[in-house]
Amino acid sequence: MTQLLEKKNGDVESLLQKEAASLDKTGSTGSGVESETQFDHQKTSKELVGGDGGGLENGLDHRLEHGMDSNLDSDPHGLDHEPDGGDSSEGGDEGSNGPESHRPNISYSREYLLILVIISAQLMTQASVAQGLSIGREIGLHFNTTDAGQLSWYVAGFSLTAGTFIVSSGRLGEIYGHKNLFVIGYAWLFVFTLIAGISSYSNSSIFFSVCRGLQGLGCAILLPNGLAIFGMLYPAGSRKNIVFALFGAVAPGGFVLGAIFSTLLAKHRWDFTFYVGSIVCFLLTIAAYVIIPNYENKSNHDRQPFDILGALTGIGGLMLFNVAWNQGPVVGWSDPYVYILLILGVLLFVAFGIVETRVSHPLVPVSTMKSSTILILTAVACGWACFGIWLYYTWQLFTVLRQQTPLLAAVEMLPALFGGFLASGAAAFLFPRIPVSVLMAMALVGFCVPSILLATNRVHETYWAASFVATVIAPFGKCFGDLPPAAWALPQTPLCSASQSGLDCGGSNNCVFYVSNFVAGMDISFPAATILLSLSVPKESQGIAASLVATVVNYAISIGLGIAGTVVRYTTPGTDEQSLLNAVRYSAYLGIGLSSLGLIFALIAVWQDRKNLSRPH
């Protein structure tokens, strides 16, 4: 430890000497400029030594304990290193110290457009989820089908591909360029959103479900590469916190807006919502190509090989595991093919773990993961599973038990939009001031409280008594909860036992699972997780960091809904009002248990942090 600290001290002293030399050069330009430069120099020095207190040694130790020392090793310029390839011709105060060094080397107007284009990937993902969930019954009527199994795939098909291909898409972005993959993602989403609308003329529900799955693949390409672009363009600092917080903040709004516009357009023709969505994606494709700077200049010799065997075993395991938990609540776990798929999925996961420890360039660097990272990821998984259950069964409470229209149910979710932005702002403010493990514990409380309110809710109780409060609080779980792992969120597979027990999810619990994603945008956990993992991996591995968290979030939601569906199927299979209310309450109890388990993991992480900080050096 002493040798490592001495090495870090030498790196920092060297950097400070360079800064001092630059001060001497700028001294002749005037006292005003000199004073400002000295202030920036002092601020940079304070950041490098770990904050406001503790001295140089304690500051460096703090960074070491949080797994961020690799950034100093790999980046001789420290935290204020600017990404290569910025478009300096666009203006802005390029090359200055202080706050300017924490933003891309582009003009402010272009930076704001870049942020808008990238966070729109999250917004369009959640809006696409809402397309299948909010008007699933209308689409089924068009195709002359009311079978819950077929209707469920309007959402499940999207979630299956959106969650399964995230890690591979992030890795491809590291090889071929995150901007290239991001543009391809928007183009792909444009094409298959358009085809999904045109499928109304095919009279084939299966073809429409396939189109939905291909839509999800576009989102799987967009999310990790968009987050990786943020991670590479923004060094550690307040601006990085803000952009990651904004990425999480738009998730609830994307789902709400998607649900509202889908239900409004469906009053005329349901395929109009897909035509409008395709137009938006087309415009975003052009905007992404023009606005995002070409900051990556990798030659063919610099590209690392793609882990094909890891991709095959990982994707195969994710898909089989997903389908098993999706179908189990629908057809029953006594059906042999369900548990056979589950066993095969587990075996492929084991094979994936073995492969990743033996290849030179793994998809997921399993061997280098720290125990604190695993604790936080586990806590995030528990929290998001709880949130997915809460969101899905809250939707069921609104539309089934209270007999509300999908449009009214979507409007009643509007407080989540404002709560999401508030939570994201709080997350951005608290990130540099409170340990991530503490924020994660706060997030788990935010996940748990809405489930408690749902469990005690009554069918004919006024919306303002509990449902409104829960909808406002829920985004705080996501915002703080995603905090630790590393910025990745996205929806996934649902549960489908509600249909069997009488709950009408517009086709399936899968639909609800998707809703869960929408609010799952709970905005604190997302940016927190994103930032932590982003800082814990080398700059060139930002795509993998984002991909890993997004996969964890998606599958946590999916499996949580699958477990809840199983509980409902075997404990309260009736279709009367009391049985349906019991289904909502029993699932809420499960959510409370999951969030409490996650809170335990988060508290263990808090204890580890305090233990490491108090350890003598």
C-alpha positions in Angstrom: 0.0 0.0 0.0 2.9 2.4 0.9 4.5 1.8 -2.5 1.3 2.3 -4.3 0.7 5.6 -2.5 4.2 6.7 -3.3 3.6 6.0 -6.9 0.3 8.0 -6.8 2.0 10.9 -5.0 4.7 10.9 -7.7 2.0 11.0 -10.5 0.1 13.8 -8.8 3.3 15.9 -8.0 4.3 15.6 -11.7 1.0 16.8 -12.8 1.0 19.7 -10.3 4.5 20.7 -11.6 3.1 20.9 -15.1 0.2 23.0 -13.9 2.6 25.3 -12.1 4.7 25.7 -15.3 1.6 26.7 -17.2 0.8 29.3 -14.5 4.2 30.8 -15.0 3.6 31.1 -18.7 0.2 32.8 -18.3 1.4 35.1 -15.6 2.3 37.9 -18.1 -1.3 38.0 -19.5 -2.6 40.0 -16.6 -3.5 39.6 -12.9 -7.1 38.8 -13.7 -6.2 35.8 -15.9 -3.5 34.7 -13.4 -6.0 34.8 -10.5 -8.5 32.7 -12.4 -5.9 30.2 -13.5 -4.6 29.9 -10.0 -8.1 29.2 -8.8 -8.6 26.5 -11.4 -5.2 25.0 -10.5 -6.2 24.8 -6.8 -9.5 23.2 -7.7 -7.7 20.7 -9.9 -5.3 19.9 -7.1 -8.1 19.5 -4.6 -9.9 17.0 -7.0 -6.8 15.0 -7.5 -6.2 14.6 -3.8 -9.7 13.3 -3.2 -11.9 16.2 -2.2 -12.1 18.8 0.5 -10.6 16.9 3.4 -8.2 14.2 4.4 -5.0 15.4 2.7 -3.2 14.0 -0.2 -2.7 10.5 1.3 -6.3 10.2 2.4 -7.6 11.5 -0.9 -5.6 8.9 -2.9 -6.6 6.2 -0.5 -10.3 7.2 -0.9 -9.9 6.8 -4.7 -8.1 3.5 -4.3 -10.8 2.1 -2.0 -13.4 2.9 -4.6 -11.6 1.2 -7.5 -10.9 4.4 -9.4 -7.1 4.4 -9.2 -6.9 2.7 -12.6 -8.0 5.9 -14.2 -5.0 7.8 -12.9 -2.7 5.0 -14.1 -4.1 4.8 -17.6 -4.6 8.6 -17.9 -1.5 10.6 -17.3 -3.5 13.7 -17.6 -5.7 12.8 -14.6 -9.4 13.4 -14.4 -9.3 16.4 -16.6 -8.1 14.7 -19.7 -10.0 15.7 -22.8 -11.2 13.0 -25.3 -9.4 12.9 -28.6 -11.1 13.9 -31.8 -13.3 16.7 -30.5 -14.4 19.2 -33.0 -12.6 22.3 -31.8 -13.8 24.3 -34.7 -17.2 24.5 -33.2 -16.2 27.1 -30.7 -16.4 27.0 -26.9 -13.6 27.6 -24.5 -11.5 24.6 -25.5 -8.3 24.0 -23.8 -9.1 26.0 -20.6 -8.8 24.6 -17.1 -11.3 24.2 -14.4 -15.0 23.5 -15.3 -14.3 23.7 -19.1 -12.1 20.7 -18.8 -15.1 18.7 -17.7 -17.0 19.0 -21.0 -16.4 17.8 -24.6 -14.2 19.9 -26.8 -17.2 21.3 -28.8 -19.4 24.3 -28.7 -22.1 24.6 -26.0 -24.9 24.5 -28.6 -23.6 21.3 -30.1 -23.0 19.8 -26.7 -26.7 20.4 -25.7 -27.9 18.8 -29.0 -25.6 15.9 -28.4 -27.0 15.3 -24.9 -30.6 15.6 -26.4 -29.8 13.0 -29.1 -28.3 10.5 -26.7 -30.9 10.7 -23.9 -33.6 10.4 -26.7 -32.3 6.8 -27.0 -33.6 6.1 -23.5 -36.8 8.0 -24.2 -37.5 6.1 -27.4 -36.8 2.8 -25.7 -39.4 3.4 -23.0 -41.9 4.8 -25.6 -41.4 1.6 -27.6 -42.2 -0.4 -24.5 -45.4 1.6 -24.1 -46.4 1.0 -27.7 -46.9 -2.7 -27.0 -48.3 -2.5 -23.5 -50.8 0.3 -23.6 -52.6 -0.7 -26.9 -51.8 -4.4 -26.9 -55.5 -5.4 -26.7 -56.4 -3.2 -29.7 -53.6 -4.7 -31.7 -54.8 -8.2 -30.7 -58.3 -7.4 -31.8 -57.0 -6.3 -35.2 -55.2 -9.6 -35.6 -58.3 -11.5 -34.3 -56.5 -12.9 -31.4 -57.2 -12.8 -27.7 -54.8 -15.5 -26.6 -52.7 -14.3 -23.7 -49.7 -16.1 -24.9 -49.6 -14.4 -28.2 -50.5 -11.0 -26.8 -47.7 -11.2 -24.2 -45.1 -11.4 -27.0 -46.0 -7.9 -28.2 -44.0 -6.8 -25.2 -42.0 -9.9 -24.4 -40.5 -10.0 -27.9 -39.2 -6.5 -27.5 -37.9 -7.0 -24.0 -36.2 -10.3 -24.9 -33.9 -8.9 -27.6 -33.5 -5.5 -25.9 -32.1 -7.2 -22.8 -30.2 -10.1 -24.4 -28.0 -8.3 -26.9 -26.9 -5.3 -24.8 -23.5 -6.7 -23.7 -22.6 -7.8 -27.2 -23.6 -4.5 -28.6 -21.5 -2.6 -26.1 -18.5 -4.8 -27.0 -19.0 -4.2 -30.7 -19.1 -0.5 -30.0 -15.7 -0.8 -28.4 -14.3 -2.5 -31.5 -16.0 -0.6 -34.3 -16.8 2.7 -32.6 -19.6 3.7 -30.3 -20.8 6.5 -32.6 -21.0 4.1 -35.5 -23.0 1.6 -33.5 -25.2 4.3 -32.0 -26.2 5.6 -35.5 -26.8 2.0 -36.7 -29.1 1.5 -33.6 -31.3 4.5 -34.5 -31.4 3.4 -38.2 -32.3 -0.1 -37.2 -35.1 1.1 -34.9 -36.4 3.3 -37.6 -36.6 0.5 -40.1 -38.3 -2.0 -37.9 -40.7 0.4 -36.2 -41.9 1.3 -39.7 -42.2 -2.4 -40.6 -44.1 -3.0 -37.4 -46.7 -0.5 -38.5 -46.8 -1.9 -42.0 -47.4 -5.4 -40.5 -51.0 -4.3 -39.9 -51.6 -5.3 -43.5 -50.2 -8.7 -43.0 -53.0 -10.0 -40.7 -50.3 -12.0 -38.9 -49.9 -11.6 -35.2 -46.7 -13.7 -35.3 -45.1 -11.4 -37.9 -45.9 -8.4 -35.7 -44.3 -10.1 -32.7 -41.2 -10.7 -34.8 -41.1 -7.0 -35.7 -41.3 -6.1 -32.1 -38.4 -8.3 -31.3 -36.3 -6.7 -34.0 -37.3 -3.3 -32.6 -35.9 -4.3 -29.3 -32.6 -5.2 -31.0 -32.3 -1.6 -32.1 -32.7 -0.4 -28.5 -30.1 -2.9 -27.3 -27.6 -1.3 -29.7 -28.5 2.2 -28.7 -28.4 2.1 -24.9 -24.9 0.8 -24.1 -23.3 2.8 -26.9 -25.1 6.0 -25.9 -23.9 5.6 -22.3 -20.4 4.8 -23.5 -20.3 8.0 -25.5 -21.2 9.9 -22.4 -18.6 8.0 -20.4 -15.8 8.8 -23.0 -16.7 12.4 -23.7 -17.1 13.5 -20.1 -14.3 13.1 -17.5 -15.2 12.7 -13.9 -17.0 15.7 -12.7 -20.3 17.5 -12.2 -21.2 17.5 -15.9 -20.7 13.8 -16.2 -23.0 13.3 -13.2 -25.6 15.6 -14.8 -25.7 13.9 -18.2 -26.0 10.4 -16.6 -28.7 11.7 -14.4 -30.6 13.1 -17.4 -30.3 9.8 -19.2 -32.1 8.1 -16.3 -34.6 11.0 -15.8 -36.2 10.7 -19.2 -37.2 7.1 -18.7 -40.5 7.7 -16.9 -41.3 10.5 -19.3 -40.6 8.2 -22.3 -43.0 5.6 -21.1 -45.7 8.1 -20.1 -45.5 10.0 -23.4 -45.4 6.8 -25.4 -48.5 5.4 -23.6 -50.5 8.6 -23.9 -49.7 9.2 -27.6 -50.2 5.5 -28.4 -53.7 5.4 -26.8 -54.6 8.7 -28.5 -53.5 7.6 -32.0 -55.1 4.1 -31.5 -58.5 5.8 -31.4 -58.0 6.3 -35.1 -55.6 3.5 -36.2 -53.2 1.6 -33.9 -50.5 1.5 -36.6 -50.2 5.3 -36.6 -48.2 5.2 -33.4 -45.5 3.1 -35.2 -45.5 5.4 -38.2 -45.0 8.4 -36.0 -42.3 6.6 -34.0 -40.4 5.7 -37.2 -40.4 9.3 -38.3 -38.9 10.4 -35.0 -36.2 7.6 -35.3 -35.3 8.7 -38.8 -34.7 12.3 -37.7 -32.7 11.1 -34.7 -30.5 8.9 -37.0 -29.6 11.9 -39.1 -29.0 14.1 -36.0 -26.8 11.4 -34.4 -24.6 11.2 -37.5 -24.2 14.9 -37.8 -23.9 16.0 -34.1 -21.9 13.3 -32.3 -18.2 14.1 -32.9 -15.8 11.5 -34.3 -13.7 11.1 -31.2 -12.6 7.5 -31.9 -9.8 6.9 -34.4 -9.1 3.2 -34.1 -7.1 1.5 -36.8 -7.7 -2.2 -37.7 -4.5 -3.0 -35.7 -6.0 -1.4 -32.6 -9.2 -3.4 -32.6 -9.4 -6.2 -30.1 -11.0 -9.5 -31.2 -14.6 -10.1 -30.5 -15.4 -12.9 -28.1 -17.6 -15.0 -30.3 -17.8 -18.0 -28.0 -18.6 -15.8 -25.0 -21.3 -14.1 -27.1 -22.9 -17.4 -28.1 -23.0 -18.8 -24.6 -24.1 -15.6 -23.0 -26.8 -14.7 -25.5 -28.0 -18.3 -25.5 -28.2 -18.4 -21.7 -30.0 -15.1 -21.5 -32.6 -16.0 -24.1 -33.4 -19.5 -22.7 -33.5 -18.2 -19.1 -35.7 -15.4 -20.2 -38.1 -17.5 -22.1 -38.4 -20.0 -19.3 -39.4 -17.4 -16.7 -41.7 -15.8 -19.2 -43.6 -18.9 -20.0 -43.5 -20.6 -16.6 -46.3 -18.5 -15.1 -48.4 -18.8 -18.3 -48.3 -22.6 -19.0 -47.2 -23.8 -15.5 -43.9 -25.1 -14.3 -45.1 -28.7 -14.7 -44.7 -28.4 -18.4 -41.4 -30.2 -19.2 -40.2 -27.7 -21.8 -40.2 -24.8 -19.4 -37.8 -26.3 -16.8 -35.7 -27.9 -19.6 -35.2 -24.4 -21.0 -34.4 -23.1 -17.6 -31.8 -25.8 -17.0 -30.2 -25.3 -20.4 -30.0 -21.6 -19.7 -28.2 -22.2 -16.4 -25.7 -24.5 -18.1 -25.0 -21.9 -20.7 -24.4 -19.3 -18.0 -21.9 -21.7 -16.4 -20.2 -22.2 -19.8 -20.2 -18.4 -20.3 -18.4 -17.9 -16.9 -15.8 -20.4 -17.8 -15.2 -18.9 -21.2 -14.9 -15.4 -19.9 -12.1 -16.4 -17.4 -10.0 -18.0 -20.2 -10.2 -15.7 -23.2 -7.8 -12.8 -23.7 -10.6 -10.2 -24.4 -13.8 -11.3 -22.7 -17.2 -9.7 -23.2 -17.4 -9.3 -19.4 -14.2 -9.1 -17.3 -15.5 -11.5 -14.7 -12.0 -12.1 -13.2 -11.4 -8.5 -12.5 -14.7 -7.7 -10.7 -14.4 -6.5 -7.1 -16.6 -7.8 -4.3 -18.0 -4.3 -3.7 -19.1 -4.1 -7.4 -20.8 -7.4 -7.1 -22.6 -6.4 -3.9 -23.9 -3.2 -5.5 -25.0 -5.0 -8.7 -26.9 -7.5 -6.5 -28.5 -4.7 -4.6 -29.5 -3.0 -7.9 -31.0 -6.3 -9.2 -33.1 -6.7 -6.1 -34.3 -3.1 -6.3 -35.2 -3.2 -9.9 -37.0 -6.5 -9.5 -39.1 -4.9 -6.8 -39.8 -1.9 -9.0 -40.9 -4.0 -11.9 -43.3 -5.9 -9.7 -44.7 -2.6 -8.3 -45.1 -1.0 -11.6 -46.8 -3.9 -13.3 -49.3 -4.6 -10.5 -50.0 -0.9 -10.0 -51.0 -0.9 -13.7 -53.2 -3.9 -13.0 -54.7 -2.1 -10.1 -55.6 0.9 -12.2 -56.8 -0.9 -15.4 -58.3 -4.2 -14.0 -59.5 -3.6 -10.5 -60.5 0.0 -10.9 -61.6 -0.4 -14.5 -59.8 2.7 -15.7 -58.9 3.2 -19.4 -55.2 2.8 -20.5 -55.2 6.6 -21.2 -56.3 7.5 -17.7 -53.8 5.0 -16.2 -51.0 6.6 -18.2 -52.0 10.0 -17.0 -52.0 8.8 -13.4 -48.4 7.8 -14.0 -47.4 11.4 -14.9 -46.1 12.2 -11.3 -43.4 9.7 -12.0 -42.2 12.0 -14.8 -41.7 14.9 -12.5 -40.5 12.7 -9.7 -37.9 11.3 -12.0 -36.4 14.6 -12.9 -36.4 15.7 -9.3 -34.7 12.4 -8.3 -32.1 12.7 -11.1 -31.3 16.2 -10.0 -30.9 15.0 -6.4 -28.7 12.1 -7.6 -26.4 14.4 -9.6 -26.0 16.7 -6.6 -25.4 13.9 -4.1 -23.0 11.8 -6.2 -19.8 13.7 -5.3 -21.0 14.2 -1.7 -22.2 10.9 -0.4 -20.6 7.4 -0.9 -22.3 5.3 -3.5 -23.1 2.5 -1.1 -25.0 5.0 1.1 -26.9 6.2 -2.0 -27.7 2.6 -2.9 -29.2 2.0 0.5 -31.3 5.1 0.1 -32.4 3.8 -3.3 -33.5 0.5 -1.8 -35.7 2.3 0.7 -37.1 4.2 -2.3 -37.9 0.9 -4.0 -39.5 -0.6 -0.9 -41.9 2.2 0.2 -44.1 2.1 -3.0 -44.5 -1.6 -2.6 -45.6 -1.1 1.0 -48.2 1.4 -0.2 -49.4 -1.0 -2.9 -49.7 -3.8 -0.4 -52.0 -1.7 1.8 -53.9 -0.1 -1.0 -57.7 -0.7 -1.5 -59.6 -1.1 -4.7 -61.9 1.9 -4.2 -59.5 4.1 -2.3 -58.9 7.5 -3.8 -55.9 7.8 -6.1 -54.4 10.6 -4.0 -54.2 8.6 -0.8 -51.5 6.1 -1.7 -51.1 5.6 -5.4 -50.1 9.2 -6.1 -47.5 9.1 -3.2 -46.1 5.8 -4.5 -45.8 7.1 -8.0 -43.8 10.2 -6.8 -41.5 8.2 -4.6 -40.8 5.3 -7.0 -38.4 7.2 -9.3 -36.2 8.0 -6.3 -35.5 4.3 -6.0 -34.3 4.0 -9.5 -32.3 7.2 -9.4 -30.4 6.2 -6.3 -30.6 2.5 -6.9 -28.8 2.5 -10.2 -26.3 4.7 -8.7 -23.8 2.1 -7.8 -23.3 -0.3 -10.5 -22.7 1.7 -13.5 -25.3 3.4 -15.5 -27.3 1.0 -17.5 -31.0 0.7 -17.6 -33.5 -0.8 -19.8 -36.5 -3.0 -19.7 -36.9 -6.6 -20.2 -39.1 -9.6 -19.9 -42.3 -9.8 -18.0 -44.2 -12.2 -16.2 -47.2 -13.9 -17.4 -49.2 -15.5 -14.8 -51.5 -12.7 -14.2 -53.5 -13.8 -17.3 -53.9 -17.2 -15.8 -55.2 -15.8 -12.5 -57.6 -13.4 -14.2 -55.5 -10.2 -14.4 -55.8 -8.6 -17.7 -52.5 -7.2 -18.7 -53.6 -6.2 -22.1 -52.2 -9.5 -23.3 -49.8 -10.6 -20.6 -47.8 -9.8 -17.6 -45.0 -9.3 -20.0 -46.7 -6.1 -20.8 -46.5 -5.1 -17.3 -43.0 -6.0 -17.1 -42.4 -3.4 -19.6 -44.3 -0.9 -17.7 -42.0 -1.6 -14.9 -39.2 -0.7 -17.1 -40.7 2.6 -17.8 -40.9 3.6 -14.2 -38.0 1.5 -13.5 -36.3 4.5 -14.9 -36.3 5.3 -11.3 -33.7 7.9 -11.8 -31.2 7.7 -8.9 -30.1 4.2 -9.1 -29.5 4.5 -12.8 -27.1 7.4 -12.9 -25.3 6.2 -9.8 -24.7 2.8 -11.1 -23.6 4.2 -14.4 -21.1 6.6 -12.9 -19.6 4.1 -10.5 -18.9 1.5 -13.1 -17.9 4.1 -15.6 -15.1 5.2 -13.2 -14.2 1.6 -12.3 -13.2 0.5 -15.8 -10.7 1.8 -18.3 -11.8 4.5 -20.7 -11.9 2.0 -23.6 -14.3 -0.3 -21.7 -17.1 2.2 -21.1 -19.4 0.2 -23.4 -19.1 -2.9 -21.4 -19.7 -1.1 -18.1 -23.0 0.4 -19.5 -24.0 -2.9 -21.0 -23.5 -4.9 -17.8 -25.7 -2.8 -15.7 -28.4 -2.5 -18.4 -28.5 -6.3 -18.6 -28.7 -6.7 -14.8 -31.6 -4.2 -14.6 -33.5 -5.8 -17.5 -33.2 -9.3 -16.2 -33.9 -8.3 -12.6 -37.2 -6.9 -13.8 -38.0 -9.9 -16.0 -37.2 -12.5 -13.4 -38.9 -10.6 -10.6 -42.1 -10.5 -12.6 -41.7 -14.2 -13.4 -41.3 -15.0 -9.7 -44.3 -12.8 -8.9 -46.3 -14.5 -11.6 -45.5 -17.9 -10.2 -46.6 -16.8 -6.7 -49.9 -15.5 -8.1 -50.5 -18.6 -10.1 -50.1 -21.0 -7.2 -51.5 -18.9 -4.3 -54.5 -17.0 -5.6 -55.6 -18.4 -9.0 -59.2 -17.1 -8.8 -60.8 -14.5 -11.1 -63.1 -12.7 -8.6 -62.3 -9.3 -7.3 -60.8 -10.5 -4.0 -58.5 -13.0 -5.7 -57.3 -10.3 -8.1 -56.7 -8.0 -5.2 -54.8 -10.7 -3.4 -52.7 -11.2 -6.5 -51.7 -7.5 -6.3 -51.0 -7.7 -2.5 -49.0 -11.0 -2.6 -46.8 -9.6 -5.4 -46.3 -6.4 -3.4 -45.2 -8.5 -0.4 -42.6 -10.2 -2.7 -41.4 -6.8 -3.8 -41.0 -5.8 -0.2 -38.9 -8.9 0.5 -36.7 -8.3 -2.6 -36.0 -4.7 -1.8 -35.3 -5.6 1.9 -32.8 -8.2 0.7 -31.2 -5.6 -1.6 -31.0 -3.2 1.4 -29.0 -5.8 3.3 -26.5 -6.1 0.5 -26.3 -2.3 0.3 -25.6 -2.0 4.0 -22.9 -4.6 3.8 -21.3 -2.5 1.1 -21.6 0.6 3.4 -19.9 -1.4 6.2 -17.1 -2.5 3.8 -16.5 1.2 2.7 -16.3 2.4 6.3 -14.0 -0.5 7.2 -11.7 0.3 4.3 -11.6 4.0 5.0 -10.7 3.4 8.7 -8.0 0.9 7.9 -4.5 2.1 8.9 -2.1 2.7 6.1 
